[in-house]
Amino acid sequence: MTNDVKESFTDAGGPGNGTAGVAAGTAAPLAAAPPAPAALAAKVRTLAPSMTRSMQRVAEAVAGDPAGCAALTVTGLAELTGTSEATVVRTARLLGYPGYRDLRLALAGLAAQQQSGRAPSVTADIAVDDPVADVVAKLAYDEQQTLADTAAGLDTVQLGAAVAALATARRIDIYGVGASGLVAQDLGQKLLRIGLVAHAHSDPHLAVTNAVQLRSGDVAIAITHSGSTGDVIEPLRVAFDHGATTVAITGRPDGPVAQYADHVLTTSTARESELRPAAMSSRTSQLLVVDCLFTCVTQRTYETAAPALAASYEALAHRHSPRTR
């Protein structure tokens, strides 16, 4: 049997595939469209940790040299990576392609994009010509993975210590600029609704002038995905020097902000990309950490938080009721 015939036979569900073919006369289930070529590298980064070592070798090979691998038959790629044909096909399917033939087409498309020098995507894994339904599905998947990664990496000991400090704080200052500033405002509003004295600062001058008023028993929180935003680090340093308990919410726990933080809460960085101008992944993971802080503080202060929440709901209830003439 020639390699080309063998490849076609394998993709169709024959021997060497590792899965049974669809029985004659039985309609095959509808499959999701294979990922666009530009999504291949992102898929490899996302799924590689869950692959076997042999499958990782295949995935790394196709992501590293799409043009070279596109020229190989399933047998050739198996030989190149020191794996089997079945492993190559399983890897292709795990990456979202029905069979190796579809993966080869995607590799050829990716190689063409790289050679043309044009930007292949709007974000790390969304192509310019993706239909709306695919954009929605890809973003939803990315958000889910970001939340899962953040939850898995969040240090609950550090979180518990931060919660304890917030629950008894005389005053809470929160610093953030840009997209992180929106997250800071969200946390500040949440804490105010349960009766805590909390203020979010996005103006760096006001942040510093407020930080000098902090002391032991107060809490300062810096939110910065990069961990190196000077407008956020400076007020946190001032608060730290004045004896306040300091917390950093960051995707870079080894960044400069950490040296002034008593407690570091780490957010996901795996899917952040310079092609995402709205900082979508970092904002999603920051909001999860903020919700964890708020919920746990509410638990600890429930006797005072519950009446405060009820009062805030009651104060706003008339704004949500239909107006009558």
Solvent accessible surface area in square Angstrom, and as a share of the most:
residue,aa,sasa,rsa
1,M,154,0.69
2,T,88,0.51
3,N,68,0.35
4,D,97,0.50
5,V,84,0.48
6,K,58,0.24
7,E,13,0.06
8,S,49,0.32
9,F,87,0.36
10,T,2,0.01
11,D,18,0.09
12,A,81,0.63
13,G,13,0.12
14,G,15,0.14
15,P,100,0.63
16,G,43,0.41
17,N,1,0.01
18,G,66,0.63
19,T,75,0.43
20,A,101,0.78
21,G,41,0.40
22,V,91,0.52
23,A,66,0.51
24,A,107,0.83
25,G,92,0.89
26,T,81,0.47
27,A,95,0.73
28,A,62,0.48
29,P,116,0.73
30,L,184,0.92
31,A,86,0.67
32,A,91,0.70
33,A,76,0.59
34,P,62,0.39
35,P,22,0.14
36,A,20,0.16
37,P,39,0.24
38,A,9,0.07
39,A,3,0.02
40,L,0,0.00
41,A,38,0.29
42,A,11,0.09
43,K,50,0.21
44,V,11,0.06
45,R,144,0.52
46,T,30,0.18
47,L,28,0.14
48,A,19,0.15
49,P,110,0.69
50,S,90,0.58
51,M,14,0.06
52,T,80,0.47
53,R,135,0.49
54,S,35,0.22
55,M,22,0.10
56,Q,35,0.16
57,R,85,0.31
58,V,0,0.00
59,A,0,0.00
60,E,88,0.39
61,A,24,0.19
62,V,0,0.00
63,A,30,0.23
64,G,65,0.63
65,D,74,0.38
66,P,7,0.05
67,A,46,0.36
68,G,31,0.30
69,C,1,0.01
70,A,18,0.14
71,A,79,0.61
72,L,51,0.25
73,T,29,0.17
74,V,0,0.00
75,T,22,0.13
76,G,18,0.18
77,L,0,0.00
78,A,4,0.03
79,E,127,0.57
80,L,113,0.56
81,T,13,0.08
82,G,58,0.56
83,T,28,0.16
84,S,53,0.34
85,E,40,0.18
86,A,22,0.17
87,T,8,0.05
88,V,0,0.00
89,V,0,0.00
90,R,106,0.39
91,T,0,0.00
92,A,0,0.00
93,R,82,0.30
94,L,72,0.36
95,L,0,0.00
96,G,31,0.29
97,Y,5,0.02
98,P,65,0.41
99,G,1,0.01
100,Y,0,0.00
101,R,109,0.40
102,D,43,0.22
103,L,0,0.00
104,R,57,0.21
105,L,122,0.61
106,A,6,0.05
107,L,0,0.00
108,A,51,0.39
109,G,24,0.23
110,L,12,0.06
111,A,8,0.07
112,A,57,0.44
113,Q,27,0.12
114,Q,106,0.47
115,Q,145,0.65
116,S,72,0.47
117,G,67,0.64
118,R,135,0.49
119,A,67,0.52
120,P,45,0.28
121,S,9,0.06
122,V,86,0.49
123,T,7,0.04
124,A,24,0.18
125,D,24,0.12
126,I,8,0.04
127,A,7,0.05
128,V,103,0.59
129,D,125,0.65
130,D,24,0.12
131,P,80,0.50
132,V,122,0.70
133,A,75,0.58
134,D,46,0.24
135,V,44,0.25
136,V,94,0.54
137,A,61,0.47
138,K,36,0.15
139,L,48,0.24
140,A,46,0.35
141,Y,84,0.32
142,D,5,0.03
143,E,50,0.22
144,Q,111,0.49
145,Q,50,0.22
146,T,0,0.00
147,L,70,0.35
148,A,55,0.42
149,D,50,0.26
150,T,1,0.01
151,A,63,0.49
152,A,92,0.71
153,G,50,0.48
154,L,19,0.10
155,D,67,0.35
156,T,99,0.58
157,V,116,0.67
158,Q,53,0.23
159,L,15,0.08
160,G,30,0.29
161,A,36,0.28
162,A,0,0.00
163,V,3,0.02
164,A,38,0.29
165,A,22,0.17
166,L,0,0.00
167,A,20,0.15
168,T,117,0.68
169,A,17,0.13
170,R,110,0.40
171,R,39,0.14
172,I,1,0.00
173,D,0,0.00
174,I,0,0.00
175,Y,2,0.01
176,G,1,0.01
177,V,43,0.25
178,G,64,0.61
179,A,31,0.24
180,S,13,0.09
181,G,3,0.03
182,L,110,0.55
183,V,1,0.00
184,A,1,0.01
185,Q,80,0.36
186,D,40,0.21
187,L,0,0.00
188,G,3,0.03
189,Q,110,0.49
190,K,47,0.20
191,L,0,0.00
192,L,91,0.45
193,R,84,0.31
194,I,4,0.02
195,G,56,0.54
196,L,27,0.14
197,V,78,0.45
198,A,0,0.00
199,H,88,0.39
200,A,37,0.29
201,H,25,0.11
202,S,59,0.38
203,D,63,0.33
204,P,43,0.27
205,H,147,0.66
206,L,103,0.51
207,A,2,0.02
208,V,33,0.19
209,T,79,0.46
210,N,40,0.21
211,A,0,0.00
212,V,61,0.35
213,Q,108,0.48
214,L,3,0.02
215,R,127,0.46
216,S,89,0.58
217,G,45,0.43
218,D,0,0.00
219,V,2,0.01
220,A,0,0.00
221,I,0,0.00
222,A,0,0.00
223,I,0,0.00
224,T,2,0.01
225,H,30,0.13
226,S,53,0.34
227,G,0,0.00
228,S,64,0.41
229,T,42,0.24
230,G,47,0.45
231,D,66,0.34
232,V,1,0.00
233,I,21,0.11
234,E,79,0.35
235,P,1,0.00
236,L,0,0.00
237,R,86,0.32
238,V,13,0.07
239,A,0,0.00
240,F,80,0.33
241,D,91,0.47
242,H,85,0.38
243,G,42,0.40
244,A,5,0.04
245,T,36,0.21
246,T,0,0.00
247,V,0,0.00
248,A,0,0.00
249,I,0,0.00
250,T,0,0.00
251,G,5,0.05
252,R,111,0.41
253,P,64,0.40
254,D,129,0.67
255,G,13,0.12
256,P,62,0.39
257,V,0,0.00
258,A,25,0.19
259,Q,118,0.53
260,Y,49,0.18
261,A,16,0.13
262,D,68,0.35
263,H,34,0.15
264,V,31,0.18
265,L,0,0.00
266,T,40,0.23
267,T,5,0.03
268,S,10,0.07
269,T,43,0.25
270,A,68,0.53
271,R,32,0.12
272,E,45,0.20
273,S,22,0.14
274,E,161,0.72
275,L,71,0.35
276,R,9,0.03
277,P,129,0.81
278,A,52,0.40
279,A,25,0.19
280,M,38,0.17
281,S,3,0.02
282,S,4,0.03
283,R,78,0.28
284,T,16,0.09
285,S,0,0.00
286,Q,2,0.01
287,L,61,0.30
288,L,43,0.21
289,V,0,0.00
290,V,0,0.00
291,D,62,0.32
292,C,37,0.22
293,L,0,0.00
294,F,36,0.15
295,T,73,0.42
296,C,39,0.23
297,V,0,0.00
298,T,20,0.12
299,Q,128,0.57
300,R,150,0.55
301,T,21,0.12
302,Y,139,0.53
303,E,158,0.71
304,T,95,0.56
305,A,0,0.00
306,A,29,0.23
307,P,80,0.50
308,A,26,0.20
309,L,38,0.19
310,A,58,0.45
311,A,59,0.45
312,S,24,0.15
313,Y,135,0.51
314,E,136,0.61
315,A,65,0.50
316,L,73,0.36
317,A,52,0.40
318,H,125,0.56
319,R,177,0.65
320,H,149,0.67
321,S,60,0.39
322,P,122,0.77
323,R,240,0.87
324,T,129,0.75
325,R,292,1.07
